[in-house]
C-alpha cells in the first residue's frame, strides 16, 4: 500500500470516529460498562491460541469478548487486521457476527497492509474513546520495540477507559506474552460432546478452554496451569465471559481503595 493509501485509511478512521462521537453527543445514550471486571485491570487484553491449531478458537473468544463489551456499552466494535492475517485465518462475516450477538452495523473491519499501520490505527482508536471494543489482529509480533509498544498501548487504553484486545499468535519462549496487564489468556478449542448411540452430534455453540497467563499472583486464586471451561451460551445469557472462564466474580466497579490507588 502506498503512503497515500495508508493516509487515506487513517483519514477514514478519523472520519468514522468523528461521526460516532457526534452521534453520541447528539443523544445516543450509552449504558456504561456493565461488565463484571475491575476497570483498572481490564483495559487491555492479550489473547493467544494455545497452539497454532487453536487460532480459530482464539479469534472466536476475542469476538465473544468484543461483543460482550459492545452490548454492555451499546457501542460499536472496531476490528483492525493486517491483510496477511486475514488471508491466513479468514475474514469476519455477517452470520458469524450474529452468532456472537453482534449486529453487523455496529462492526467495522479495517484492513491494513503494514503491521506498523495496525498499531497506529489502534492508538488512534484508543485515543478517540468512541468504540466499545478495539481488536488488533497482527500476523505476528516481532522486533525489540514490541514490549515498549504494548506498554504504551496498555497505558493509553487505561487512560482512555478503552477496551483494547490484542489477538496475537501463540506465545512461546521466542515470542512471550508482552502486555503489562494481568488480562493475558491462552485459548484452546474445547472438545465437542461425545456422540450418543453412534450418532454424530449437531454443531453447537462455541466453547473454549481458557488459561490465565498473567504475571504470577496477578489474579489471586487462579491456577495458572489450568484451562477453565467457558461456552458461548453462558456469554449470550448475560454471564461475563472472563468471570465464567475463570469461575470468579469480579466487582462491577473498582473498590474505593482501588479508585484511591
C-alpha atoms as one frame of an Amber mdcrd trajectory, in Angstrom:
protein
   0.000   0.000   0.000   1.304   3.448  -0.935   1.818   6.267   1.518  -1.243
   7.967   0.060  -3.291   4.806   0.591  -2.229   4.491   4.218  -3.003   8.154
   4.856  -6.436   7.621   3.309  -7.125   4.644   5.616  -6.214   6.671   8.704
  -8.297   9.587   7.429 -11.299   7.282   7.012 -10.813   6.008  10.560 -10.723
   9.540  11.925 -13.870  10.417   9.977 -15.675   7.359  11.350 -14.610   8.231
  14.897 -15.804  11.817  14.481 -19.171  10.581  13.183 -19.611   8.215  16.137
 -18.628  10.904  18.634 -21.066  13.370  17.043 -23.872  10.819  17.327 -23.140
  10.227  20.998 -23.146  13.950  21.709 -26.488  14.260  19.890 -28.110  11.987
  22.428 -27.264   8.382  21.586 -27.173   7.074  25.131 -24.580   4.577  26.240
 -25.152   2.345  29.214 -21.660   2.484  30.678 -19.546  -0.566  31.332 -21.702
  -3.231  32.931 -19.144  -5.982  32.605 -18.179  -7.532  35.931 -14.496  -6.697
  35.709 -12.285  -4.262  37.571 -11.819  -1.377  35.103  -8.378  -0.592  36.448
  -7.075  -4.020  35.424  -9.093  -4.874  32.355  -8.434  -2.082  29.873  -6.014
  -4.134  27.758  -6.347  -7.844  26.936  -3.782 -10.087  25.268  -5.226 -13.291
  23.800  -3.159 -16.069  22.237  -4.088 -19.505  20.890  -2.608 -22.329  22.952
  -1.316 -23.866  19.695  -1.489 -22.872  16.013  -4.473 -25.199  15.536  -6.384
 -23.161  18.156  -6.195 -19.893  16.209  -9.871 -20.119  15.224 -10.864 -20.664
  18.842  -8.850 -17.629  19.980 -10.478 -15.497  17.274 -13.912 -16.638  18.402
 -13.128 -15.836  22.025 -11.908 -12.355  21.051 -15.163 -11.858  19.138 -17.229
 -13.008  22.148 -15.339 -10.617  24.416 -15.747  -7.697  21.986 -19.457  -8.458
  21.529 -19.930  -8.569  25.301 -18.388  -5.108  25.656 -20.476  -3.819  22.722
 -23.706  -4.950  24.391 -22.657  -3.546  27.764 -21.865  -0.108  26.330 -24.297
  -0.095  23.402 -21.344   0.887  21.236 -19.502  -0.182  18.069 -16.599  -2.593
  17.648 -13.522  -1.804  15.544 -11.521  -4.804  14.265  -8.125  -3.738  12.890
  -6.358  -6.516  10.995  -3.217  -6.992   8.978  -4.087  -8.200   5.478  -1.736
 -11.156   5.820  -3.538 -12.326   8.970  -6.920 -12.176   7.266  -5.525 -14.118
   4.307  -4.277 -16.830   6.658  -7.115 -17.036   9.188 -10.192 -15.689   7.427
 -12.360 -12.584   7.499 -15.227 -11.974   9.967 -18.589 -12.311   8.213 -22.209
 -11.420   8.938 -23.706 -14.756  10.121 -20.705 -15.283  12.376 -21.156 -11.855
  13.969 -24.848 -12.589  14.568 -23.969 -15.876  16.276 -21.997 -13.866  18.822
 -24.841 -11.413  19.357 -23.166  -8.594  17.431 -25.034  -6.526  14.852 -23.004
  -6.066  11.667 -23.995  -2.388  11.642 -22.003  -1.986  14.855 -18.927  -3.717
  13.446 -16.172  -2.068  11.389 -13.352  -4.081   9.808 -10.225  -2.122   8.945
  -7.714  -3.949   6.732  -4.142  -2.659   6.587  -1.194  -3.952   4.613   1.522
  -2.960   7.095   1.772  -4.091  10.714   3.016  -0.637  11.731  -0.264   0.832
  10.476  -2.232  -1.641  12.603  -0.568  -0.237  15.724  -1.042   3.346  14.553
  -4.752   2.769  13.901  -5.162   1.083  17.294  -3.558   4.047  19.072  -5.824
   6.474  17.200  -8.926   4.429  18.058  -7.984   4.150  21.742  -7.401   7.878
  21.938 -10.801   8.590  20.341 -12.777   6.920  23.168 -15.515   6.150  20.625
 -15.551   2.322  20.488 -16.893  -0.231  22.939 -14.063  -2.571  21.938 -10.998
  -2.337  19.702  -9.389  -5.536  18.421  -5.960  -5.638  16.768  -5.046  -8.739
  14.750  -1.432  -8.696  13.515   0.038 -11.633  11.651   2.947 -11.847  14.081
   4.826  -9.958  16.772   8.447  -9.137  16.109  11.016  -6.529  16.987  12.810
  -5.362  20.099  10.386  -2.438  20.453   7.312  -4.669  20.975   7.403  -4.528
  24.816   7.547  -0.728  24.729   4.732  -0.648  22.167   2.499  -2.918  24.276
   3.206  -0.822  27.352   2.223   2.347  25.505  -0.985   0.788  24.167  -1.947
  -0.596  27.584  -1.298   2.733  29.292  -3.281   4.551  26.597  -6.232   2.161
  26.973  -6.237   2.593  30.737  -6.075   6.386  30.476  -8.895   6.491  27.901
 -11.078   3.890  29.604 -10.986   1.899  26.369 -11.342  -1.860  25.937  -8.477
  -2.951  23.692  -7.861  -6.573  22.694  -4.684  -7.893  21.092  -5.314 -11.130
  19.193  -1.816 -12.494  18.710  -0.044 -15.663  17.527   0.803 -18.432  20.035
   3.152 -17.411  22.843   6.475 -19.199  23.322   9.989 -18.509  24.562  10.865
 -16.533  21.437   7.563 -14.601  21.439   6.323 -14.387  25.054   3.278 -12.506
  26.314   4.083  -8.806  26.246   1.249  -6.712  27.677   1.868  -5.290  31.189
  -1.558  -6.455  32.368  -2.966  -9.458  34.254  -5.553  -9.904  31.486  -3.414
 -12.261  29.392  -5.032 -15.517  28.333  -4.293 -18.633  26.331  -7.273 -20.022
  24.440  -7.866 -23.505  23.107 -10.826 -25.205  21.482 -12.894 -27.252  23.890
 -13.688 -30.777  22.650 -17.219 -31.308  21.393 -19.542 -33.627  23.378 -19.221
 -37.324  22.621 -21.898 -38.653  20.229 -24.576 -40.814  21.796 -25.733 -44.132
  20.303 -23.255 -43.782  17.486 -24.887 -40.622  16.095 -22.880 -37.575  15.152
 -23.727 -34.509  17.289 -25.097 -31.450  15.549 -22.812 -28.400  15.577 -23.350
 -26.374  18.737 -22.278 -23.064  20.145 -18.612 -22.227  20.512 -16.799 -23.492
  23.593 -13.306 -22.769  24.850 -10.674 -23.674  27.369  -9.156 -20.509  28.874
  -5.931 -20.304  30.873  -4.697 -17.222  32.714  -1.187 -16.325  31.520  -0.793
 -13.134  33.525   2.114 -12.423  35.875   2.264 -14.834  38.851  -0.164 -13.814
  41.569  -1.813 -11.114  39.442  -5.205 -12.844  39.686  -5.302 -14.427  43.168
  -6.932 -17.826  43.378  -6.377 -18.656  39.714  -4.442 -21.789  38.821  -2.050
 -20.623  36.065  -1.643 -24.196  34.793  -5.352 -24.998  34.403  -7.666 -24.384
  31.447 -11.113 -23.284  32.615 -14.187 -24.088  30.528 -16.496 -21.419  29.113
 -19.080 -21.557  26.337 -20.896 -19.020  24.223 -24.318 -19.942  25.590 -23.319
 -18.597  29.021 -21.945 -15.443  27.413 -25.169 -14.780  25.495 -27.215 -15.418
  28.634 -25.508 -12.436  30.246 -22.662 -14.140  32.068 -19.391 -12.246  31.970
 -17.010 -14.027  29.592 -13.938 -13.918  31.780 -15.736 -14.482  35.069 -17.299
 -17.618  33.590 -13.980 -18.711  32.163 -12.170 -18.261  35.445 -15.024 -19.291
  37.755 -14.650 -15.932  39.514 -16.839 -12.887  40.150 -15.013  -9.605  39.826
 -16.623  -6.448  41.286 -18.731  -4.448  38.838 -16.840  -1.277  39.757 -13.397
  -0.713  41.294 -13.446  -0.681  45.064 -12.916   2.557  46.965  -9.342   1.523
  47.768  -8.686   0.727  44.099 -10.067   4.101  42.998  -7.906   5.815  45.594
  -4.859   3.979  44.248
